[in-house]
Amino acid sequence: MLLTRAAVRIRAFCTYPRPQRCAWCHKPLVHDFAVHEWLVKRSGTRMKSYTPDGTQVHDLIMLPQNQVLMHHSCHDTWGQTHKAKRQSLEEAIHFQSVSSIGQWYVDLWQKHKLSVPVGDFNEGLLPLDPFQWYEYLLTVI
């Protein structure tokens, strides 16, 4: 199911408790905001491509585990920086558990065979506690 950008924006806005704030500047969001894919970028995948298991890549990355809200101006200016990725992780774990984000990310390359940076992942350590997931995610951003 390929979601439109408008549908993704509405779902993201409704997912987070009020008041929403920008992941970059932390000021309130009212009307002018973007849904920022912070860990796996749409630009890094072809929008209509499929994984080897037949799943649309778009549907795997347009999920709350990979999205934070930002003002358009913050997103355009800072959204692609390493610092923004780190701040986005901090913002995302307020609304999604770090374990949920980590497991989603590992499933991208283990279950769906999506080509993403693997980082320092040791399968022998599973299941990971929240601190270990956090440390792992820092290796891939």
Protein Blocks (a to p, Z undefined) as FASTA:
>chain_A
ZZdfklmmmmmmmmpccddddfklopacfklccdddfkbcfklpcfkbccfkopafklmm
mcfklgccddfklmmmmmmpmklmmmmmmmmmmmbcfklmmmmmmmmmmmnopacdebja
dfklpccdfklmmmmmmmmZZ
